Amino acid sequence: MMERVTEIRKLSGGRCLVLLESGLRFPLYARELSDYELSEGGTVQEEVLFRIMEETLKKRARLRAMHLLEQMNRTESQLREKLRQAYYPEQIVDDAICYVKSYHYIDDLRYAMAYLENYGSAKSLRQMERELYEKGVAKETVELAVSESELPDEESQIQELLVKKHYDPTCADRKEQQRVYGYLLRRGYSMSAVLHALQRYEE
């Protein structure tokens, strides 16, 4: 069985993006196009495509995943997106993810717990939860991390923010009170926590 090469598009770093008639696409270096005898408008044999996937792309994507994790800690979702941006096929992305997970190089629960510990002194729980969701951590994973972590003292955080804002309740008019109230809510603090902290601050 053969596939037709519909396009070969130049990428940065001496790489090329090979697009096949079936919709499959993958990156190769220019020299590899010659090694695999690939050309625009030409065909690629099934066994050659298998070699490209198994011998070249699989190894390269695994190394790329390892390199990305050496640069910084990432969630599974973030790592997947980085590999997709490098034009690796989904099956190759899946393999690379499975590879690093087998060595526990990515662990979303560990990531979430570390995130809560690192930022818990400066951010509200809601804000941290929202940021973890945005990083692709599943809701149930975030909930488990929260249940196993020491929760931030949000009232103390609010008190510190009020001091930093130079908020003086004795001379603040209604507009200033609403501005500070809205600021704290946007930071993820609950209405009850904000009202209680403001009351104590005024005292």
SERO-4910 file (N, C-alpha, C, O; in steps of 0.05 Angstrom, whole numbers):
BEGIN
 pado doro    nc1    nc2    nc3   cac1   cac2   cac3    cc1    cc2    cc3    oc1    oc2    oc3
  Met    A     17    -24      0      0      0      0     18     25      0     37     26     15
  Met    A     10     45    -16     26     69    -19     10     93    -11    -15     94    -14
  Glu    A     24    114     -3     12    140      3     25    161    -15     49    160    -20
  Arg    A      9    180    -25     21    201    -41     29    225    -24     14    233     -6
  Val    A     52    236    -30     62    260    -16     50    284    -30     57    290    -53
  Thr    A     31    298    -17     18    321    -29     34    347    -27     32    364    -45
  Glu    A     50    349     -6     65    374     -2     88    370     16     86    354     35
  Ile    A    110    384     12    133    384     30    138    414     36    147    429     18
  Arg    A    134    422     60    135    450     68    159    454     86    164    439    105
  Lys    A    175    475     80    198    481     96    191    493    123    173    510    125
  Leu    A    204    483    144    201    494    171    227    506    180    247    506    165
  Ser    A    228    516    204    253    527    214    272    505    223    264    482    227
  Gly    A    297    512    227    317    493    237    324    470    218    332    449    227
  Gly    A    320    475    192    327    454    173    308    431    171    313    410    159
  Arg    A    284    435    182    264    414    181    244    420    159    241    442    149
  Cys    A    230    399    151    208    401    131    184    387    142    186    367    156
  Leu    A    161    397    134    136    384    142    125    368    118    120    380     97
  Val    A    122    342    121    113    325    100     83    320    104     74    311    125
  Leu    A     68    326     83     39    322     84     31    300     64     38    301     41
  Leu    A     16    281     74      7    258     57    -22    262     49    -37    277     62
  Glu    A    -30    247     29    -57    249     18    -78    242     39   -101    252     39
  Ser    A    -71    224     57    -90    214     78    -95    235     99   -113    232    115
  Gly    A    -79    257    100    -81    277    120    -59    275    141    -56    294    157
  Leu    A    -45    253    142    -23    250    160     -1    269    153      5    274    130
  Arg    A     12    281    174     34    299    170     55    294    191     48    286    214
  Phe    A     80    299    185    102    295    204    126    310    195    130    316    171
  Pro    A    144    317    214    168    333    208    192    315    204    196    295    218
  Leu    A    208    321    184    233    308    179    254    329    172    248    350    162
  Tyr    A    279    322    176    301    339    167    305    335    137    299    314    126
  Ala    A    316    355    124    320    354     95    335    329     86    329    317     66
  Arg    A    356    323    102    372    299     94    356    274     96    361    255     81
  Glu    A    337    273    114    320    249    117    301    245     94    293    223     87
  Leu    A    293    268     81    276    265     57    291    250     36    279    233     22
  Ser    A    317    255     34    333    240     14    336    211     23    335    193      6
  Asp    A    341    207     48    346    180     58    321    162     53    323    139     46
  Tyr    A    297    174     57    272    159     54    261    162     26    239    151     19
  Glu    A    276    176      9    268    180    -19    240    192    -22    223    182    -37
  Leu    A    235    214     -6    210    227     -7    211    253    -24    231    268    -22
  Ser    A    192    257    -40    191    281    -56    161    289    -60    143    273    -60
  Glu    A    157    315    -64    130    325    -68    118    314    -93    130    315   -115
  Gly    A     94    302    -91     81    289   -114     88    260   -116     76    245   -132
  Gly    A    109    251   -101    117    223   -102    100    206    -83     80    215    -72
  Thr    A    109    182    -79     95    163    -62    113    153    -40    138    154    -43
  Val    A    101    143    -19    116    130      3    104    103      8     80    100     12
  Gln    A    121     83      9    112     56     14    104     52     43    114     67     61
  Glu    A     86     33     49     77     29     76    100     22     95    101     31    118
  Glu    A    118      5     85    141     -3    102    159     20    108    171     22    130
  Val    A    162     39     89    179     63     93    165     81    114    179     92    131
  Leu    A    139     84    112    124    101    131    126     89    159    129    104    178
  Phe    A    126     62    161    129     49    186    156     55    199    158     61    222
  Arg    A    177     55    182    204     61    191    206     90    201    219     96    221
  Ile    A    194    108    186    194    136    194    182    140    221    193    154    238
  Met    A    159    127    225    145    129    251    161    116    274    165    128    295
  Glu    A    169     91    270    181     75    291    210     82    296    219     83    319
  Glu    A    225     86    275    254     89    279    263    119    282    283    124    294
  Thr    A    248    137    270    256    165    271    239    182    289    249    194    308
  Leu    A    213    184    283    196    202    298    191    194    327    191    211    345
  Lys    A    188    168    332    183    159    359    206    166    378    202    177    400
  Lys    A    230    160    369    254    166    385    257    196    389    263    206    411
  Arg    A    253    211    367    257    240    368    237    254    387    244    272    402
  Ala    A    212    245    385    191    257    402    196    251    432    190    268    449
  Arg    A    205    227    438    211    220    465    234    238    476    232    248    499
  Leu    A    254    242    460    276    260    468    267    289    471    275    303    490
  Arg    A    249    297    453    239    324    455    222    328    480    224    349    493
  Ala    A    207    308    487    190    309    511    208    311    536    203    327    554
  Met    A    229    295    536    248    296    559    261    323    561    264    334    583
  His    A    269    334    538    282    360    538    263    382    548    271    400    564
  Leu    A    238    381    540    218    401    549    214    399    579    210    420    592
  Leu    A    215    375    590    211    372    619    235    380    635    233    387    658
  Glu    A    259    378    622    283    388    635    283    418    638    293    429    657
  Gln    A    270    431    618    269    461    618    251    470    641    258    490    655
  Met    A    228    457    645    210    465    666    189    443    670    184    427    653
  Asn    A    178    443    694    157    423    700    132    430    685    124    454    684
  Arg    A    119    411    672     95    415    656     74    395    662     80    373    672
  Thr    A     49    402    657     27    383    659     27    366    634     40    373    614
  Glu    A     11    345    634      9    328    611     -3    344    587      6    341    565
  Ser    A    -23    360    593    -35    376    572    -15    396    560    -15    399    535
  Gln    A      1    409    576     21    428    566     41    413    548     49    424    528
  Leu    A     50    390    557     70    375    542     58    365    515     72    367    495
  Arg    A     34    356    516     20    348    491     19    371    471     25    367    447
  Glu    A     12    394    480     10    417    463     37    425    451     38    432    427
  Lys    A     58    423    466     85    430    456     93    410    434    104    418    414
  Leu    A     87    385    438     94    364    417     77    368    392     86    364    370
  Arg    A     51    375    396     34    380    373     44    405    357     43    405    333
  Gln    A     54    425    371     64    448    358     89    442    342     96    457    323
  Ala    A    103    420    348    126    411    333    118    393    310    135    381    297
  Tyr    A     91    390    306     80    375    283     82    345    285     80    331    265
  Tyr    A     86    335    309     87    306    312     59    295    309     40    306    320
  Pro    A     55    272    295     29    260    293     18    251    320     34    246    339
  Glu    A     -8    249    323    -20    244    349    -11    217    360     -7    215    385
  Gln    A     -7    197    344      2    171    354     30    173    366     37    159    385
  Ile    A     47    191    354     74    195    364     73    211    390     89    206    408
  Val    A     55    230    391     52    246    416     43    227    438     53    229    460
  Asp    A     24    210    433     14    191    453     37    173    463     39    169    487
  Asp    A     53    164    445     76    147    453     95    162    471    105    151    491
  Ala    A    102    187    464    121    203    479    110    208    507    124    207    527
  Ile    A     84    214    509     71    218    535     72    193    552     79    194    576
  Cys    A     65    171    540     66    145    555     94    139    564     98    129    586
  Tyr    A    114    146    548    142    140    555    150    156    579    161    144    598
  Val    A    145    182    580    154    198    603    137    192    627    147    194    650
  Lys    A    112    185    623     95    178    646    105    152    659    102    148    683
  Ser    A    115    134    643    125    108    654    148    112    673    153     95    690
  Tyr    A    162    134    670    185    141    688    176    162    708    193    172    724
  His    A    150    168    709    139    188    728    151    216    724    153    231    743
  Tyr    A    159    222    699    170    248    694    147    269    692    152    293    697
  Ile    A    123    260    686    100    277    688     80    264    706     74    240    704
  Asp    A     68    279    723     49    270    743     32    294    750     41    311    766
  Asp    A      8    295    739     -9    319    744    -16    324    773    -19    346    782
  Leu    A    -19    302    788    -26    305    816     -2    317    831     -5    335    847
  Arg    A     22    307    825     46    318    838     50    347    830     57    364    846
  Tyr    A     44    353    804     47    381    794     27    399    809     35    421    818
  Ala    A      2    390    812    -18    406    825    -11    411    854    -15    433    864
  Met    A     -2    391    868      5    393    896     29    412    900     29    428    919
  Ala    A     48    411    882     71    429    883     62    458    877     73    476    889
  Tyr    A     44    460    859     33    487    852     19    500    876     23    523    882
  Leu    A      3    484    889    -11    494    913      8    501    935      4    521    949
  Glu    A     29    486    938     49    492    959     65    517    952     71    533    970
  Asn    A     73    520    927     90    542    918     75    569    919     87    589    925
  Tyr    A     49    568    912     35    594    909     13    598    931     -1    618    931
  Gly    A     11    579    949    -10    581    970     -7    604    989    -27    612   1001
  Ser    A     17    615    991     20    637   1010     12    664    997      9    684   1011
  Ala    A      9    665    971      4    690    957    -22    690    941    -31    712    933
  Lys    A    -34    667    936    -58    666    919    -80    652    934    -76    635    952
  Ser    A   -105    659    926   -128    646    938   -131    618    926   -120    612    905
  Leu    A   -145    601    941   -150    574    931   -164    574    904   -157    559    886
  Arg    A   -185    590    902   -200    592    876   -182    600    853   -184    589    831
  Gln    A   -165    619    858   -147    628    837   -128    606    828   -124    602    804
  Met    A   -117    592    847    -99    570    841   -113    547    826   -103    536    807
  Glu    A   -138    541    835   -154    521    821   -159    529    792   -156    512    774
  Arg    A   -166    554    788   -172    564    761   -147    562    744   -149    554    720
  Glu    A   -124    569    755    -99    568    739    -91    539    733    -81    534    711
  Leu    A    -96    521    751    -90    493    745   -108    482    723    -99    466    706
  Tyr    A   -134    490    724   -152    481    702   -142    492    675   -143    478    655
  Glu    A   -133    517    675   -123    529    651    -98    515    640    -92    516    616
  Lys    A    -83    503    658    -59    488    650    -66    459    642    -48    444    635
  Gly    A    -92    453    642   -100    427    632   -102    405    653   -106    381    646
  Val    A   -100    412    678   -103    392    699   -132    385    704   -149    404    706
  Ala    A   -139    360    704   -167    352    707   -179    360    734   -164    362    754
  Lys    A   -205    365    734   -219    375    758   -215    356    782   -210    364    804
  Glu    A   -218    329    776   -216    310    798   -187    309    809   -183    304    833
  Thr    A   -167    314    792   -140    315    801   -135    339    819   -122    337    839
  Val    A   -146    362    810   -143    386    827   -157    382    854   -146    390    874
  Glu    A   -181    370    854   -195    366    879   -180    347    897   -179    352    922
  Leu    A   -167    327    886   -151    309    902   -127    323    914   -120    319    937
  Ala    A   -114    339    898    -91    355    907    -98    373    930    -84    376    949
  Val    A   -121    386    927   -131    405    948   -136    390    974   -130    399    995
  Ser    A   -148    366    971   -155    350    995   -131    340   1010   -132    334   1033
  Glu    A   -108    338    996    -84    328   1008    -63    350   1014    -41    344   1021
  Ser    A    -71    375   1010    -53    397   1014    -62    415   1037    -85    415   1045
  Glu    A    -43    430   1048    -49    449   1069    -61    474   1055    -47    486   1038
  Leu    A    -85    482   1062    -98    504   1049    -88    530   1059    -80    533   1082
  Pro    A    -88    550   1041    -78    577   1048    -95    591   1069   -120    586   1070
  Asp    A    -84    607   1085    -98    624   1104   -108    649   1089    -94    669   1088
  Glu    A   -132    647   1078   -141    668   1060   -146    694   1074   -143    716   1063
  Glu    A   -155    692   1099   -160    717   1114   -134    733   1118   -134    757   1116
  Ser    A   -113    719   1125    -87    732   1128    -77    744   1102    -66    766   1101
  Gln    A    -82    730   1080    -74    740   1054    -89    766   1047    -77    785   1037
  Ile    A   -115    766   1053   -131    790   1047   -121    813   1064   -119    836   1055
  Gln    A   -115    808   1090   -105    829   1107    -79    841   1096    -76    865   1096
  Glu    A    -61    824   1086    -36    833   1074    -41    850   1049    -28    870   1044
  Leu    A    -61    841   1033    -67    856   1008    -78    884   1015    -72    903   1001
  Leu    A    -94    885   1036   -106    911   1044    -84    930   1053    -85    954   1048
  Val    A    -64    919   1067    -41    935   1076    -26    945   1052    -18    969   1050
  Lys    A    -20    927   1033     -5    935   1008    -20    956    992     -8    973    980
  Lys    A    -46    954    993    -63    973    978    -66   1000    993    -79   1019    983
  His    A    -55   1000   1017    -57   1024   1034    -87   1032   1039    -95   1055   1039
  Tyr    A   -102   1011   1043   -131   1015   1047   -136   1025   1076   -128   1012   1095
  Asp    A   -150   1047   1078   -156   1059   1104   -187   1060   1106   -199   1078   1094
  Pro    A   -199   1042   1121   -228   1041   1123   -240   1066   1136   -264   1071   1133
  Thr    A   -224   1081   1151   -234   1104   1166   -240   1127   1147   -257   1144   1153
  Cys    A   -226   1128   1124   -231   1151   1105   -239   1142   1077   -242   1158   1059
  Ala    A   -244   1115   1074   -252   1105   1048   -281   1110   1043   -298   1104   1059
  Asp    A   -287   1122   1020   -315   1127   1013   -327   1102   1001   -313   1081    998
  Arg    A   -352   1103    993   -366   1079    983   -353   1069    957   -350   1045    952
  Lys    A   -344   1088    940   -331   1080    915   -305   1065    920   -300   1045    907
  Glu    A   -290   1075    939   -264   1062    946   -270   1034    958   -255   1015    952
  Gln    A   -290   1032    975   -297   1006    987   -305    986    966   -296    963    967
  Gln    A   -321    995    946   -329    977    925   -306    968    907   -304    946    897
  Arg    A   -287    987    903   -264    981    886   -246    959    900   -238    941    886
  Val    A   -242    962    925   -226    943    940   -240    916    942   -228    895    938
  Tyr    A   -266    917    946   -282    893    948   -281    877    921   -277    853    921
  Gly    A   -284    892    899   -283    879    873   -256    868    867   -254    846    855
  Tyr    A   -235    882    875   -207    873    871   -203    846    885   -191    828    873
  Leu    A   -212    844    909   -208    819    925   -225    796    913   -215    773    913
  Leu    A   -249    801    904   -265    780    891   -252    770    866   -252    746    860
  Arg    A   -240    789    850   -226    781    825   -202    764    831   -193    748    814
  Arg    A   -191    767    855   -167    750    862   -176    722    871   -159    706    877
  Gly    A   -202    717    870   -212    690    876   -221    686    904   -228    663    911
  Tyr    A   -221    706    921   -230    702    948   -261    703    949   -274    717    935
  Ser    A   -272    686    967   -301    684    969   -312    709    981   -299    724    995
  Met    A   -338    714    976   -352    737    987   -351    737   1018   -346    758   1030
  Ser    A   -356    714   1030   -356    713   1059   -328    718   1071   -326    732   1091
  Ala    A   -307    708   1057   -280    712   1067   -272    742   1065   -259    753   1083
  Val    A   -280    754   1043   -274    783   1039   -289    800   1060   -277    817   1073
  Leu    A   -314    795   1064   -330    810   1083   -319    807   1112   -318    826   1127
  His    A   -312    782   1119   -301    777   1145   -275    790   1149   -269    802   1171
  Ala    A   -257    789   1129   -231    801   1131   -233    831   1133   -218    844   1148
  Leu    A   -251    843   1117   -255    872   1118   -265    881   1145   -257    902   1156
  Gln    A   -283    865   1156   -294    872   1183   -272    871   1204   -270    889   1220
  Arg    A   -255    851   1203   -233    849   1222   -213    871   1218   -201    881   1237
  Tyr    A   -208    877   1192   -189    898   1186   -198    925   1197   -182    941   1207
  Glu    A   -224    931   1195   -235    956   1206   -233    957   1236   -230    978   1248
  Glu    A   -234    933   1248   -232    932   1278   -204    938   1287   -199    937   1311
***
